[in-house]
Amino acid sequence: MSLSLSAQKVQDALAAHGFTNQVVEHEQTTRTSAEAAAAVGCEVGQIAKSLVFKGKQSGKAILVIASGANRVDEKKIRELIGEKMEKPDADFVRERTGFVIGGVPPVGHAEPLITFIDEDLMRYDSIWAAAGTPNAVFPLTPVKLVKMTGGQVAAVK
């Protein structure tokens, strides 16, 4: 079965960086952490949700990859980046990442993103991340997530 265009873009980005992770598209939505966990049969905490923020002064895109069980504390991210941030609109997210909200993967973005990874993801043996569409995901390990994103592991909740 072939992947949709956006999911294939993620599969290609993984392969281009030497990762063998396989993107899986589901019939049902994996847009929320709870939906993704139900689709793949794991705990909500094992879902690596990608949240994009915008630096208020710099206009930079900031990617926070958080455990699906956690709510991101924006004050902690502000301390990490040294500026206030805001929630961007869908056009900003698509322009900076190349993907729609609900399907933003940790890799394959339109431009390099400042990336932070929730330290709570590091306690799992395996996790699942979005893969370009609201119904595509791929399995990986927390160590591979750090390696493929170059992200900084931090307390984000």
KOLTOR-71469 format. One record per atom (N, C-alpha, C, O): x, z, y; residue in three letters. Coordinates in steps of 0.02 Angstrom, whole numbers, padded with zeros to 5 digits, always signed. Example, Ala and Ser with C-alpha at 12.3 -4.5 7.8 and 13.67 -1.06 7.14 Angstrom:
BEGIN
+00660+00390-00284Ala+00615+00390-00225Ala+00660+00390-00165Ala+00712+00423-00166Ala+00642+00354-00112Ser+00684+00357-00053Ser+00645+00394+00002Ser+00670+00402+00057Ser
This chain:
BEGIN
+00042+00000-00059Met+00000+00000+00000Met+00044+00000+00062Met+00091+00040+00068Met+00031-00044+00108Ser+00072-00048+00168Ser+00048+00002+00221Ser-00010+00022+00222Ser+00094+00021+00264Leu+00080+00069+00316Leu+00055+00034+00379Leu+00068-00025+00389Leu+00018+00071+00420Ser-00003+00045+00484Ser+00060+00034+00527Ser+00113+00060+00511Ser+00052-00003+00581Leu+00109-00019+00624Leu+00147+00042+00649Leu+00209+00045+00644Leu+00111+00092+00675Ser+00144+00152+00701Ser+00177+00193+00646Ser+00232+00219+00656Ser+00145+00199+00589Ala+00174+00236+00533Ala+00236+00200+00507Ala+00285+00232+00488Ala+00234+00134+00506Gln+00292+00095+00484Gln+00350+00103+00532Gln+00408+00104+00512Gln+00334+00110+00596Lys+00386+00121+00647Lys+00423+00187+00633Lys+00484+00190+00640Lys+00386+00238+00612Val+00417+00302+00594Val+00459+00294+00530Val+00515+00319+00526Val+00431+00259+00480Gln+00468+00248+00418Gln+00533+00211+00432Gln+00585+00228+00404Gln+00530+00161+00476Asp+00590+00123+00494Asp+00641+00166+00531Asp+00701+00160+00519Asp+00617+00210+00576Ala+00662+00254+00613Ala+00697+00303+00565Ala+00756+00316+00572Ala+00660+00329+00517Leu+00690+00374+00467Leu+00745+00337+00428Leu+00800+00362+00421Leu+00728+00277+00404Ala+00776+00238+00365Ala+00837+00220+00406Ala+00894+00221+00381Ala+00827+00202+00469Ala+00883+00182+00512Ala+00933+00239+00522Ala+00992+00227+00536Ala+00909+00300+00516His+00953+00358+00524His+00975+00387+00457His+01003+00442+00454His+00962+00350+00403Gly+00986+00371+00337Gly+00943+00422+00301Gly+00966+00453+00253Gly+00882+00432+00324Phe+00837+00480+00291Phe+00792+00443+00242Phe+00768+00388+00257Phe+00780+00473+00184Thr+00740+00441+00132Thr+00669+00467+00129Thr+00631+00449+00083Thr+00649+00508+00176Asn+00581+00535+00178Asn+00530+00478+00179Asn+00541+00427+00211Asn+00475+00488+00143Gln+00423+00436+00138Gln+00360+00455+00177Gln+00331+00508+00166Gln+00340+00411+00222Val+00279+00421+00260Val+00218+00409+00214Val+00217+00362+00175Val+00169+00452+00221Val+00107+00447+00182Val+00049+00443+00231Val+00043+00485+00276Val+00005+00394+00222Glu-00056+00390+00262Glu-00115+00413+00220Glu-00121+00394+00162Glu-00157+00454+00251His-00216+00482+00217His-00280+00449+00242His-00282+00424+00298His-00330+00451+00200Glu-00397+00427+00221Glu-00423+00473+00276Glu-00449+00451+00327Glu-00417+00538+00264Gln-00442+00587+00312Gln-00390+00599+00367Gln-00331+00584+00359Gln-00413+00626+00422Thr-00370+00639+00479Thr-00321+00696+00465Thr-00337+00744+00429Thr-00262+00691+00494Thr-00213+00745+00491Thr-00194+00764+00563Thr-00139+00788+00577Thr-00241+00752+00608Arg-00229+00761+00680Arg-00214+00834+00698Arg-00169+00848+00738Arg-00251+00881+00668Thr-00238+00952+00681Thr-00197+00981+00624Thr-00193+00952+00570Thr-00166+01037+00637Ser-00126+01070+00586Ser-00168+01089+00525Ser-00146+01080+00468Ser-00229+01113+00537Ala-00273+01132+00481Ala-00292+01071+00439Ala-00293+01074+00378Ala-00307+01015+00473Glu-00325+00954+00437Glu-00265+00927+00397Glu-00273+00906+00340Glu-00206+00930+00427Ala-00146+00906+00392Ala-00131+00949+00332Ala-00114+00924+00278Ala-00136+01015+00340Ala-00123+01061+00284Ala-00172+01049+00227Ala-00152+01050+00168Ala-00235+01037+00243Ala-00285+01024+00192Ala-00270+00958+00156Ala-00278+00953+00095Ala-00248+00908+00193Ala-00234+00842+00164Ala-00176+00843+00116Ala-00177+00809+00064Ala-00124+00882+00132Val-00064+00883+00090Val-00059+00943+00043Val-00016+00945+00000Val-00104+00991+00052Gly-00104+01049+00007Gly-00049+01100+00021Gly-00015+01121-00025Gly-00040+01118+00084Cys+00010+01168+00101Cys-00020+01218+00150Cys-00078+01212+00170Cys+00020+01269+00168Glu-00001+01317+00218Glu-00001+01285+00287Glu+00038+01239+00300Glu-00044+01308+00332Val-00046+01283+00400Val+00022+01292+00434Val+00043+01250+00474Val+00057+01346+00418Gly+00122+01360+00448Gly+00175+01309+00430Gly+00226+01303+00464Gly+00164+01271+00375Gln+00212+01220+00354Gln+00203+01153+00390Gln+00241+01107+00378Gln+00154+01149+00433Ile+00144+01088+00472Ile+00186+01093+00535Ile+00179+01140+00575Ile+00229+01043+00545Ala+00271+01041+00605Ala+00235+00999+00657Ala+00239+00938+00657Ala+00198+01033+00701Lys+00159+00997+00751Lys+00202+00980+00812Lys+00240+01022+00836Lys+00195+00919+00835Ser+00234+00895+00893Ser+00192+00900+00956Ser+00139+00869+00961Ser+00216+00939+01004Leu+00182+00947+01068Leu+00228+00921+01123Leu+00286+00940+01126Leu+00201+00879+01165Val+00241+00851+01220Val+00220+00884+01285Val+00160+00888+01301Val+00270+00907+01322Phe+00259+00935+01389Phe+00298+00894+01439Phe+00339+00852+01420Phe+00285+00906+01503Lys+00318+00869+01556Lys+00350+00918+01604Lys+00316+00963+01629Lys+00415+00911+01618Gly+00448+00953+01667Gly+00417+00940+01735Gly+00414+00882+01758Gly+00395+00993+01768Lys+00359+00985+01832Lys+00402+00954+01886Lys+00378+00911+01924Lys+00465+00975+01891Gln+00509+00947+01942Gln+00544+00883+01919Gln+00547+00833+01955Gln+00571+00884+01858Ser+00611+00829+01833Ser+00570+00770+01807Ser+00594+00713+01807Ser+00508+00784+01785Gly+00467+00731+01755Gly+00490+00714+01685Gly+00466+00665+01656Gly+00537+00753+01657Lys+00563+00739+01589Lys+00512+00758+01536Lys+00473+00805+01544Lys+00514+00720+01482Ala+00471+00737+01424Ala+00507+00788+01382Ala+00566+00781+01366Ala+00471+00841+01363Ile+00497+00894+01321Ile+00455+00896+01258Ile+00394+00902+01261Ile+00488+00890+01200Leu+00454+00893+01136Leu+00465+00962+01105Leu+00521+00984+01097Leu+00410+00995+01089Val+00413+01059+01054Val+00382+01047+00985Val+00323+01029+00979Val+00422+01058+00933Ile+00397+01051+00865Ile+00384+01121+00839Ile+00431+01158+00823Ile+00321+01139+00835Ala+00301+01207+00820Ala+00268+01212+00752Ala+00239+01164+00726Ala+00272+01271+00722Ser+00236+01284+00661Ser+00161+01279+00676Ser+00138+01303+00728Ser+00125+01248+00631Gly+00053+01239+00640Gly+00015+01304+00648Gly-00041+01305+00674Gly+00045+01360+00626Ala+00013+01425+00631Ala+00023+01457+00700Ala-00009+01507+00715Ala+00068+01429+00740Asn+00086+01461+00803Asn+00059+01426+00864Asn+00048+01365+00865Asn+00049+01466+00916Arg+00031+01440+00982Arg+00095+01444+01024Arg+00128+01496+01026Arg+00112+01390+01057Val+00173+01388+01098Val+00163+01429+01161Val+00113+01422+01196Val+00212+01472+01176Asp+00213+01512+01237Asp+00250+01470+01290Asp+00312+01464+01287Asp+00214+01443+01336Glu+00244+01398+01386Glu+00297+01433+01429Glu+00343+01401+01453Glu+00290+01499+01438Lys+00341+01536+01476Lys+00408+01534+01441Lys+00460+01528+01473Lys+00408+01537+01375Lys+00471+01535+01337Lys+00503+01465+01343Lys+00565+01460+01348Lys+00463+01414+01343Ile+00490+01346+01352Ile+00517+01338+01422Ile+00570+01308+01433Ile+00481+01365+01471Arg+00504+01362+01540Arg+00573+01395+01548Arg+00616+01369+01583Arg+00582+01451+01514Glu+00647+01485+01516Glu+00702+01442+01484Glu+00758+01440+01508Glu+00685+01407+01430Leu+00733+01365+01395Leu+00754+01304+01437Leu+00812+01284+01435Leu+00707+01275+01474Ile+00722+01213+01511Ile+00739+01226+01585Ile+00765+01182+01619Ile+00724+01287+01609Gly+00742+01304+01677Gly+00697+01274+01730Gly+00717+01268+01788Gly+00636+01255+01711Glu+00587+01231+01761Glu+00517+01240+01734Glu+00507+01249+01674Glu+00469+01239+01779Lys+00400+01243+01758Lys+00381+01178+01723Lys+00413+01126+01734Lys+00330+01181+01682Met+00308+01120+01648Met+00233+01116+01650Met+00198+01164+01666Met+00209+01057+01634Glu+00138+01045+01634Glu+00119+01004+01573Glu+00161+00973+01541Glu+00054+01004+01559Lys+00030+00963+01503Lys+00022+00892+01530Lys-00015+00882+01578Lys+00054+00844+01499Pro+00049+00775+01523Pro-00015+00741+01499Pro-00048+00766+01453Pro-00032+00685+01530Asp-00089+00648+01507Asp-00069+00603+01448Asp-00009+00596+01433Asp-00118+00573+01417Ala-00106+00532+01358Ala-00060+00472+01372Ala-00021+00452+01330Ala-00066+00444+01432Asp-00023+00387+01450Asp+00051+00407+01453Asp+00094+00370+01430Asp+00065+00465+01482Phe+00134+00490+01485Phe+00162+00499+01414Phe+00219+00479+01400Phe+00123+00530+01370Val+00145+00542+01301Val+00159+00475+01266Val+00211+00468+01234Val+00114+00428+01273Arg+00124+00363+01240Arg+00185+00326+01270Arg+00224+00296+01233Arg+00193+00329+01335Glu+00248+00295+01369Glu+00316+00323+01348Glu+00363+00285+01334Glu+00321+00390+01345Arg+00385+00422+01330Arg+00401+00424+01255Arg+00460+00421+01236Arg+00349+00430+01214Thr+00362+00435+01141Thr+00350+00370+01104Thr+00382+00356+01054Thr+00303+00329+01130Gly+00283+00269+01094Gly+00227+00281+01045Gly+00208+00237+01006Gly+00199+00342+01047Phe+00146+00361+00999Phe+00089+00396+01035Phe+00097+00421+01091Phe+00031+00398+01002Val-00028+00431+01030Val-00027+00506+01013Val+00003+00527+00964Val-00059+00545+01056Ile-00067+00617+01044Ile-00103+00624+00976Ile-00151+00589+00962Ile-00079+00671+00936Gly-00108+00681+00870Gly-00069+00646+00816Gly-00081+00656+00756Gly-00021+00604+00836Gly+00020+00569+00787Gly+00093+00567+00806Gly+00132+00531+00775Gly+00112+00605+00858Val+00181+00603+00882Val+00228+00631+00829Val+00222+00689+00809Val+00275+00590+00805Pro+00322+00613+00754Pro+00383+00646+00786Pro+00391+00644+00847Pro+00426+00676+00745Pro+00487+00705+00773Pro+00541+00653+00787Pro+00591+00670+00820Pro+00533+00592+00764Val+00584+00539+00771Val+00553+00473+00793Val+00492+00465+00793Val+00597+00426+00814Gly+00573+00358+00829Gly+00542+00350+00897Gly+00502+00305+00908Gly+00560+00394+00944His+00529+00392+01010His+00555+00335+01053His+00608+00307+01041His+00516+00319+01104Ala+00533+00265+01151Ala+00595+00283+01192Ala+00631+00239+01216Ala+00608+00348+01201Glu+00666+00371+01238Glu+00688+00438+01209Glu+00648+00471+01177Glu+00750+00459+01221Pro+00772+00524+01196Pro+00732+00580+01230Pro+00719+00577+01290Pro+00713+00630+01191Leu+00673+00685+01217Leu+00712+00751+01210Leu+00749+00760+01161Leu+00703+00795+01258Ile+00729+00863+01251Ile+00686+00895+01197Ile+00625+00896+01204Ile+00716+00921+01144Thr+00678+00945+01087Thr+00694+01016+01068Thr+00752+01036+01063Thr+00640+01055+01057Phe+00646+01124+01033Phe+00607+01129+00968Phe+00552+01101+00962Phe+00634+01166+00921Ile+00603+01175+00855Ile+00587+01249+00845Ile+00631+01292+00853Ile+00526+01263+00828Asp+00502+01331+00815Asp+00543+01363+00760Asp+00548+01337+00704Asp+00574+01420+00775Glu+00614+01455+00726Glu+00574+01474+00663Glu+00603+01482+00610Glu+00509+01482+00670Asp+00467+01501+00612Asp+00465+01446+00559Asp+00453+01461+00500Asp+00477+01384+00578Leu+00478+01330+00529Leu+00537+01337+00481Leu+00535+01313+00424Leu+00590+01371+00504Met+00651+01376+00465Met+00644+01419+00402Met+00687+01418+00358Met+00589+01457+00398Arg+00581+01501+00339Arg+00548+01465+00279Arg+00543+01494+00225Arg+00527+01404+00290Tyr+00495+01366+00235Tyr+00546+01321+00199Tyr+00593+01297+00230Tyr+00534+01311+00135Asp+00576+01264+00096Asp+00559+01192+00114Asp+00602+01149+00118Asp+00494+01180+00125Ser+00471+01113+00143Ser+00418+01117+00196Ser+00378+01164+00199Ser+00417+01065+00238Ile+00368+01061+00292Ile+00343+00989+00295Ile+00370+00944+00262Ile+00292+00978+00336Trp+00263+00911+00345Trp+00259+00897+00420Trp+00239+00941+00459Trp+00276+00835+00440Ala+00273+00816+00511Ala+00230+00754+00520Ala+00221+00715+00473Ala+00203+00746+00580Ala+00164+00687+00596Ala+00207+00625+00591Ala+00268+00627+00601Ala+00175+00569+00576Ala+00212+00507+00565Ala+00182+00447+00601Ala+00175+00393+00572Ala+00165+00457+00664Gly+00146+00401+00706Gly+00073+00387+00717Gly+00054+00353+00765Gly+00029+00413+00673Thr-00042+00404+00681Thr-00077+00471+00666Thr-00046+00515+00636Thr-00140+00478+00686Pro-00175+00541+00672Pro-00194+00550+00598Pro-00230+00597+00581Pro-00170+00507+00553Asn-00181+00519+00482Asn-00119+00505+00440Asn-00124+00495+00379Asn-00060+00504+00472Ala+00002+00492+00435Ala+00049+00552+00444Ala+00057+00579+00499Ala+00081+00572+00388Val+00128+00627+00388Val+00186+00611+00341Val+00183+00563+00303Val+00239+00650+00346Phe+00293+00643+00297Phe+00323+00712+00282Phe+00325+00755+00326Phe+00345+00722+00219Pro+00375+00785+00200Pro+00449+00787+00218Pro+00483+00735+00217Pro+00474+00846+00235Leu+00544+00855+00250Leu+00562+00928+00244Leu+00519+00970+00232Leu+00625+00944+00253Thr+00647+01014+00254Thr+00661+01032+00327Thr+00674+00988+00368Thr+00659+01097+00342Pro+00675+01118+00411Pro+00747+01097+00431Pro+00758+01078+00488Pro+00793+01100+00384Val+00862+01080+00399Val+00865+01006+00418Val+00900+00987+00465Val+00828+00964+00382Lys+00826+00892+00398Lys+00792+00881+00466Lys+00812+00836+00503Lys+00742+00922+00482Leu+00709+00915+00547Leu+00759+00926+00603Leu+00761+00888+00652Leu+00800+00977+00597Val+00851+00991+00648Val+00900+00933+00651Val+00919+00911+00706Val+00921+00909+00593Lys+00971+00855+00590Lys+00942+00791+00620Lys+00977+00757+00658Lys+00880+00774+00605Met+00853+00710+00628Met+00833+00710+00702Met+00829+00657+00733Met+00820+00770+00730Thr+00799+00773+00800Thr+00855+00794+00847Thr+00853+00779+00907Thr+00904+00830+00821Gly+00955+00860+00864Gly+00925+00916+00906Gly+00954+00937+00956Gly+00866+00939+00884Gly+00831+00990+00922Gly+00863+01059+00918Gly+00899+01074+00871Gly+00847+01099+00967Gln+00871+01168+00970Gln+00819+01214+00938Gln+00761+01214+00959Gln+00840+01253+00888Val+00794+01301+00857Val+00787+01360+00905Val+00836+01388+00929Val+00725+01378+00919Ala+00712+01431+00969Ala+00647+01468+00954Ala+00605+01444+00915Ala+00639+01525+00985Ala+00577+01563+00982Ala+00529+01529+01032Ala+00541+01529+01092Ala+00476+01499+01007Val+00430+01463+01051Val+00360+01492+01054Val+00318+01470+01093Val+00346+01543+01012Lys+00278+01571+01012Lys+00273+01634+01054Lys+00220+01664+01059Lys
